[in-house]
Amino acid sequence: MNRKNRILALLAAVLILGGVAVGATLHAAGRSAEKDRAQPGGPRVHPGEVVLDAPGLSVFRNMAWGPHRDEIATVPADDPAGPRTSSGVRCLRFHAAADTGICLQAVHGRLRDSYRAVVLDAHLRELRRYDLAGIPTRARVSPSGRSVAWTVFVSGDSYAGTSFSTRTSVLDTRTWSLDRDLEEYRFFLDGHLHQASDLNVWGVTFADDSRFYATVATGGRTYLVRGDRTDRTLRTLHTNVECPSLSPDGTRIAYKKRVEGASSDAPWRLYVLDLRTLRESATAEHRNIDDQAIWRDDHTLVYSLPGDYGSDLWTVPADGSGSPRLSMTAALAPAFTG
């Protein structure tokens, strides 16, 4: 083959390879777009008005693939598999009570993402926004809607290990006064004022607008604490409690507990603590739970587990009876309207 023919062959090979690369890219883009449009067999989702003041709704972060993924959506609480109405408001974490919502969002930048907390009204309209110091992980609204709380990771991104740091803030939605870091509260360990550089606070659950429960970690242990915004204190009640959730009647705490013999990557099981006796009992859910459960009512817990879309919602009786049941696929961060 002479020099001219070799050059022509080389050019032909380059053109063929380029065509293959372009074709593969277009095919991948087409597959990605198809995935974004719909997931076969997944939940039906359509855009519409989402409100927090209509009774009998489940409100949650929609995880189904498509244009409405990560948007706050609703279904009738008695028909969790029904068609979803999606709001257009995207949240990484969400909670709502008494016509008030808290939405922790990612703000995508050219060089890096940032995060913010957005307080929403009953029609998901923004009331206030606050910059966050890290990655959102927990959010709660008080039963009256007059206080909200959120937790972010400021280093690390998992509670399973030891090298993480959190920051938890509580906001008064009447005065807009913000306690930016609950680590600044006075911490009483077994009744004694305790100061430690390794203090972490996360997972607020409200009793009312000034009293709450949360997790405090220090010295390699975790504690359930009772917090008071009026006197700015945290007081320990029980050990080995993470991500507490107060029952509607105010008598029990659902939480994730580290159990002996479990993998360090999957250490938690779902328990319930009686606040009157401090007696704890396991639920019938034996899988690893890395979530802050929600009380559907005084008898039923709702929590997330990994699923085909990233997260599914499950329920289990709070008294240890029964068995876990799949409640909703492709959903996260639920709340229930009155």
N, C-alpha and C positions, 0 to 999 in steps of 0.2 A: 504494500500500500504506500503510495507516494505521500509526500508531505501535505499536499492539498487535500487528498482524500481523508488523511488522518484528522485534519482540522475540521472537515465537514462532519466526520463521525463523532468527534468530540462535541461539536455544537449540537448535533442531534441528540446526543445523550443528555446534555445539559437541559435542553428543552423538554425532553421526556421526563426527567427527574423533577424539573420545575413544575410541569403539569401535574405529576403525581402529588407533589407537596401541596399545590394549590387545591387540588381535588380533595385531599385528605383534610385540609383546613376547613374547606367549605362543608364537607360532610360532618366534621366534628361540630362546626358552628350550627349546622342544621339540627344535629342531634341535641345540642345544648338548648337551642330555641324550642325544639319540640318538648324537651323536658320541662322548660319553663312554662310552656303553655298548659300542660296537663300531665298528670301521672295516671296512667290507666288503672281503673279500679279505685282511685283515691276519692277522698271526700269531694262533693260538689260545692264549689265556692263561687259566689257572685257578689259584685259590689253593691253597696246600699248604705242606708243610714244605720249606724250603730249608736245606741244610747244606753246610759247606765241607770236611767230612772224608770225603765219598763220592767214590771215584775216577771219572774219566772224564766230568766235567761241565764245561760252559761256564757260568760265572756272570757276570752282566752286569746293567746297568741297562736295564730294559724300556722302550722308547720307544713301544710300540703304544698307540694311543688306547683309552681305556676306564678302568675303575676301578682298574686295576693299573699305569697309566703311572707311570714313575719308580721303581717298586719293583725290588728286586733279585730276579732270576729265574734259573732254570736250564733248560738243555736238555742232553740227552746230547751230548757233544762230537762224536760221529760222526753226529749227526742234527740239525744246527743249524736246520733248517726245521721240526722237530717241535714238538708242543705244549709250551708253557712252563708251568713251575710258578713261581708268584709268591709272594713271602714276606710282603708287607705292610710291609717296611722300605723307606722311600724314601731315595734318595741322589742328589745331584747328581754326585758323583764317587765311585768305588769301586775298590778293588783288594783282592786276597786272596792269601795264600800260607801254607802250613803251618798251616791251621786258624785263621788270624787274618785278620780283615777290617778295613779302614778305610773308613768311610762319612762323606763330607762332606755335611752336610745344611743345608737352609734352614729357618729358624724364622720363620714368617710372623707378623708383629705388626700391630697396628692402624695404626701410623704408618709403620713401616718393617720390612723383613726383617733378621734377623740370621742368623749362620751358626755351625755348630759341627762339630767333628771327633769322631766316635764310634768307639771301638775295639770290635770285635765278636769274640765267640768263634765256635767252629765251628757253633753253632746260631743265629748272628746275634743273640745276647743281648749287651746292652751291658755292657762292662767298665769303661770310663772315657769321659768326655766333656770336651772342651776348647773354649772359646769361640774363634772365629776373628776375625781383624781385618779380613777382607774377603771377596770373592767367591771361592769354591773354583774351582781350575782343574786341579790335578794331585794324584795320590795314589799311593803305592807302599808295599808291604810287602816286607821282606827275605825271602830264600829260607827262612830258619828261622822266620819269623814273630815274631822277637824285636825287630825295629825297624820302625817305620813313619814315613813322611814325608808331608807335604802342603805345597802351595803355594797361596797366595791372592793375588788382586789387591787391594792396598790403595788404589790409584788407577788409573784407566784400566781397560779390560776387554778388551784385545787385545794380543798380542805383535807385531802387524804394525807398529804405529807406534812412536814414540819416547817418548811421554808416558804411561808406565805405571810402576808400582812394585809389586814383589812382596815377599812375606815367606814364607820357607820354614822349616819346623820339622821336627825329627827327634825321635822319642820312643822310649825304651827300654821295651818292654812287660814286662820283668822287674822293673825297679826303679821304673818310671814317672818317671824323670828326663827332662826335656824341654829340648832346645836350641831355644829359641823363635825364634831368628833366625840363620840361617847366615851372615848378613852380619857377625856378630860374630867369625867365625873369621878367622885370619890368612890373607890372600890373597897368593899368590906368583905374579907375572906373569913368565913366562920365567925363573924361578928367583930373582927379586928380590922382596922384600917390597914390596907396593904398597898404598897407602892412597888411597881415592877416595870422594868423597861420592855419586857416582852408581852405586854398586855395586848390582846386583840378582842374586839367585840363585834358580833355579827348576829343576824337573824332575829330582828325585833318582831315581837307579836304583841299587840296592844290589848290591855284590859280596859282602858278608857283613854281620855286625852292626855293624862299626865302619868299614868302608871302603865308599865309594860314589862315584858319578860324578854330575855335575850340570852345568848351564849357569850361567856367570857372564857378565853384561853390564857393560861399563864402557867409557867413551870411544868410544861408538858402535860397538863390536864385541862379538861374542859368542865365548865360549871354552868348550871342554870342560875341566872340571876334575876332578881326583881329590881326593876329600875323605876326611879321616880324623877320626873323632870322638874318638879317643884324644888326639891332639896338637892338635885343633881347627884344622886347616889346610885350605886349598883351593889346589891347584897346577895351573896350566894345562898342557894337553897338546896341544891342537889348536884352530884357529880356525874360526869359522863353523859352530858346532854348537849346536843347540837341542833341548831335550826328548830327551835321550839315553835309550837302553834297552839294557841289557847282555844279551848272548846267554846262554843257559843254560850254555854251556861257558866263559864268561868271556873270550872272545877277541875279540869284536866288539861294536861299538856301532851300533845303528840310531838315526837321528836325522833331523830335518828341517833342510835346508840352504837358505839364501837363494841363489838362482841369478840370474845376470846376465840382464837383459832381461825378467824376470818383472814382472807388475804389483805395485805396492806393496801392493795389497790381497790378493794371492795369491802371495806371494814364495817359498814353500817347496816343495822336492821331497824325496822320501824317499831317503836315502843310507845306506850302511853303511861304517863305519870299522874297519879291521883294527888292533887295539891293539898288535900286535907290530911292524908296519911303518909304521903311521900312514898307510897308503894307503887312500884312499876310493874307493868305486864307487857309481854310481847304480843304483837298482832299476828294474824295468820299469814302475813306477807314475809316470806323467808329469803327473798332476794335482796341484793344490795340496793339501798335507797339513798341517793344523793340529791335530796330535795327538801324543801320546807313544805310539809304537807298542808293541805287545806281541809277544814271541817266542812263537809257538805251540809251536815246538820249535827245534832248532838250524838249521833250514832255512827256516822260514816266518814271515813277519811278518803281524800283524793290526793294523788301524788303522781309524779311522772317517772317513767322508766324508758330506757332507750328503745326506739322502734325503727321501722323502715324509713320514716321521714325525719328521724332525729329524736322524736319524743312522742310517746303515747301517754294517755292518762288512765290510771287504774283506780279502783276503789277497794276498800276492805273495811269490815266492821271494826270499830274502835275497841270493842270489848274482848278481842281475841278469838271470837267465834268465826264461823263461816270460812270463806276462802277469797283470795283476790279475784277481781273481775275487771276485764278490759272495759273501760267506759267510753273512751274516745280516741281514735287514732289521729296522728298528726296534729297534736295539740300540746300546749305548754302554758304554765302560769295562769291557772283558772281563777275566776271569781264568780260569784253568784248574786244576781240581783234579787231584791225582796219581792 
